[in-house]
Amino acid sequence: MRDPVRMDYHMQLHTEALIFAAEEPITICEMADCLEEVAGTKVSEGELEGVLDAVAAKYAEEGYAFELVNIAGGYQFLTKGAYQQTVGIHLKLSTKRRLSRSALETLAIIAYKQPVPKAELEKIRGVNCDYAVQKLLEKELIEIRGREEAPGRPLIYGTTTKFMDYFGLGSLCELPTPRDFRQPDSEVGKPEGEENERAARPLAE
């Protein structure tokens, strides 16, 4: 007869392994599918939620530098706030290039106006956005959402799960409102005319 306590323990270990190995937040449904194939038995979402609660409680203790976070519709291990500065320094030293002010401005417009065609981006910014859009696509921070029902049917763009993950957002509703911005603390990117300088936060190529 199988020991349910031991079964739960092993399921927790397998669940931790899945979350650790996933390149982006992994959903309960995705974890359940994997665990069912490994165990050869049905794994309910309710049972898995209990396991995730146990994992979250485990890593919430002071002995760990990271924690389990429900983000962008899934689960992911993230560094705790007390250690973010250390990780930030590492990223600063290891990153070769960062988002330019042009890319940051373009990303902000897409985040707030999505889905949005490139023509509207250029109308708002007053400059050509081809390069900025291409870099954001390469970094997988934005994606093509289809085509607009307008003459020429231009492509429309929106943000990705990677964008949500990178900025620590559970949903787009968590984006700051214009009143949340204050100068100079909220100013991002580079001074005017310095398009190739590094922006405030690193992002690896």
C-alpha positions as CSV (number, residue, x, y, z in Angstrom):
1,M,0.0,0.0,0.0
2,R,1.4,3.4,-1.0
3,D,2.1,5.9,1.7
4,P,0.2,9.2,0.8
5,V,2.6,11.3,2.8
6,R,5.5,10.0,0.8
7,M,3.6,10.4,-2.4
8,D,2.9,14.1,-1.6
9,Y,6.6,14.6,-0.8
10,H,7.7,13.2,-4.1
11,M,5.1,15.1,-6.0
12,Q,6.4,18.3,-4.3
13,L,9.9,17.5,-5.4
14,H,8.8,16.9,-9.0
15,T,6.7,20.1,-8.9
16,E,9.7,22.1,-7.8
17,A,11.8,20.5,-10.6
18,L,9.2,21.6,-13.2
19,I,9.1,25.2,-11.9
20,F,12.8,25.4,-11.7
21,A,13.4,24.0,-15.3
22,A,10.6,26.1,-16.9
23,E,12.0,29.1,-18.9
24,E,8.8,31.1,-18.2
25,P,5.9,30.8,-15.6
26,I,4.4,27.3,-15.8
27,T,0.7,26.8,-15.3
28,I,-1.0,24.3,-13.1
29,C,-2.5,22.6,-16.1
30,E,1.0,22.2,-17.6
31,M,2.4,20.8,-14.4
32,A,-0.6,18.4,-14.0
33,D,0.0,17.0,-17.5
34,C,3.6,16.3,-16.8
35,L,3.0,14.8,-13.4
36,E,0.2,12.5,-14.7
37,E,2.5,11.1,-17.3
38,V,5.3,10.5,-14.8
39,A,3.0,9.0,-12.1
40,G,0.7,7.2,-14.4
41,T,-2.4,8.4,-12.5
42,K,-4.7,11.4,-12.5
43,V,-3.5,14.5,-10.7
44,S,-6.2,17.0,-9.9
45,E,-5.7,20.7,-9.9
46,G,-6.9,20.9,-6.4
47,E,-4.3,18.4,-5.2
48,L,-1.6,20.3,-7.1
49,E,-2.7,23.6,-5.6
50,G,-2.1,22.1,-2.2
51,V,1.4,21.0,-3.3
52,L,2.1,24.5,-4.5
53,D,1.0,26.0,-1.2
54,A,3.5,23.7,0.5
55,V,6.3,24.8,-1.9
56,A,5.4,28.4,-1.4
57,A,5.5,28.0,2.4
58,K,8.8,26.2,2.3
59,Y,10.6,28.9,0.3
60,A,9.0,31.7,2.2
61,E,11.3,30.9,5.1
62,E,14.4,33.0,5.8
63,G,16.7,30.2,4.8
64,Y,16.1,30.7,1.1
65,A,17.0,33.7,-1.2
66,F,14.2,33.0,-3.6
67,E,10.4,32.4,-3.4
68,L,7.6,30.9,-5.4
69,V,5.5,33.5,-7.1
70,N,2.2,33.3,-9.0
71,I,2.9,35.5,-12.0
72,A,1.6,36.0,-15.5
73,G,-0.9,33.1,-15.1
74,G,1.7,30.6,-13.9
75,Y,4.3,29.9,-11.2
76,Q,8.0,30.8,-11.2
77,F,10.9,31.0,-8.7
78,L,12.0,34.6,-8.2
79,T,14.7,36.3,-6.1
80,K,13.4,37.8,-2.9
81,G,13.5,41.5,-2.6
82,A,16.3,41.5,-0.1
83,Y,18.7,40.1,-2.7
84,Q,17.5,41.9,-5.8
85,Q,20.3,44.5,-5.5
86,T,22.9,41.8,-5.6
87,V,21.4,40.2,-8.6
88,G,21.0,43.6,-10.2
89,I,24.7,44.2,-9.9
90,H,25.5,40.9,-11.5
91,L,23.2,41.7,-14.4
92,K,24.8,45.1,-14.7
93,L,28.2,43.7,-15.0
94,S,27.3,40.8,-17.3
95,T,25.0,42.6,-19.7
96,K,26.6,43.9,-22.9
97,R,23.7,46.0,-24.1
98,R,20.6,47.4,-22.6
99,L,17.3,48.8,-24.0
100,S,17.8,52.2,-25.5
101,R,15.5,55.1,-24.6
102,S,13.8,54.7,-28.0
103,A,13.1,51.0,-27.3
104,L,11.8,51.8,-23.8
105,E,9.5,54.6,-25.1
106,T,8.2,52.3,-27.9
107,L,7.6,49.4,-25.4
108,A,5.7,51.8,-23.0
109,I,3.4,52.9,-25.8
110,I,2.7,49.3,-26.8
111,A,2.0,48.3,-23.2
112,Y,-0.6,51.0,-22.7
113,K,-2.1,51.1,-26.2
114,Q,-2.0,47.5,-27.3
115,P,-2.9,46.1,-29.7
116,V,-1.3,48.9,-31.7
117,P,0.0,49.3,-35.3
118,K,3.4,50.7,-36.0
119,A,1.9,53.8,-37.6
120,E,0.3,54.8,-34.4
121,L,3.6,54.3,-32.5
122,E,5.4,56.6,-35.0
123,K,2.6,59.1,-34.7
124,I,2.9,59.3,-31.0
125,R,6.8,59.3,-30.9
126,G,7.2,61.4,-34.0
127,V,10.0,59.2,-35.4
128,N,10.4,56.0,-37.3
129,C,10.1,53.0,-35.0
130,D,11.3,50.2,-37.3
131,Y,14.5,49.6,-35.3
132,A,12.9,49.8,-31.9
133,V,10.1,47.4,-32.8
134,Q,12.6,44.9,-34.3
135,K,14.8,44.9,-31.2
136,L,11.7,44.4,-28.9
137,L,10.6,41.5,-31.1
138,E,14.1,40.0,-30.9
139,K,14.1,40.3,-27.1
140,E,10.6,38.7,-27.1
141,L,9.1,41.6,-25.1
142,I,6.5,42.2,-27.8
143,E,4.8,40.0,-30.4
144,I,2.7,40.4,-33.5
145,R,-1.0,40.1,-32.6
146,G,-2.4,40.0,-36.1
147,R,-3.5,42.7,-38.5
148,E,-5.6,45.8,-38.1
149,E,-8.8,46.0,-40.1
150,A,-7.7,49.1,-42.0
151,P,-6.3,50.0,-45.4
152,G,-3.2,47.9,-46.0
153,R,-4.0,45.7,-43.0
154,P,-0.9,46.7,-41.0
155,L,0.5,44.5,-38.3
156,I,-0.5,45.2,-34.7
157,Y,1.7,44.6,-31.7
158,G,1.2,43.7,-28.1
159,T,3.3,42.7,-25.1
160,T,4.3,39.1,-24.3
161,T,4.4,36.8,-21.2
162,K,8.1,37.6,-21.1
163,F,7.3,41.3,-20.7
164,M,5.0,40.4,-17.8
165,D,7.6,38.2,-16.2
166,Y,10.5,40.7,-16.7
167,F,8.6,43.6,-15.1
168,G,7.0,41.4,-12.4
169,L,3.4,41.9,-13.4
170,G,0.6,39.6,-12.7
171,S,-1.7,41.4,-15.2
172,L,-1.7,44.6,-17.3
173,C,-3.9,46.1,-14.7
174,E,-0.8,46.4,-12.5
175,L,0.8,48.8,-14.9
176,P,1.4,52.2,-13.2
177,T,-1.0,55.0,-14.1
178,P,0.4,58.4,-15.4
179,R,-0.1,59.9,-12.0
180,D,2.3,57.4,-10.5
181,F,5.2,58.8,-12.5
182,R,7.3,61.5,-11.0
183,Q,10.4,63.3,-12.3
184,P,13.3,62.6,-12.0
185,D,12.8,59.2,-10.2
186,S,10.6,57.8,-12.9
187,E,12.6,58.9,-15.8
188,V,14.0,56.0,-17.8
189,G,16.3,55.6,-20.7
190,K,18.9,58.0,-21.9
191,P,19.0,61.8,-22.4
192,E,17.9,63.2,-25.7
193,G,20.4,62.7,-28.4
194,E,22.2,59.8,-26.7
195,E,20.4,56.9,-28.4
196,N,23.2,54.5,-27.9
197,E,23.8,55.0,-24.2
198,R,22.6,52.3,-21.7
199,A,19.2,52.5,-20.1
200,A,18.4,52.1,-16.5
201,R,17.7,48.4,-16.4
202,P,19.8,45.7,-18.1
203,L,18.3,43.2,-20.5
204,A,20.5,40.6,-22.1
205,E,20.7,40.2,-25.8
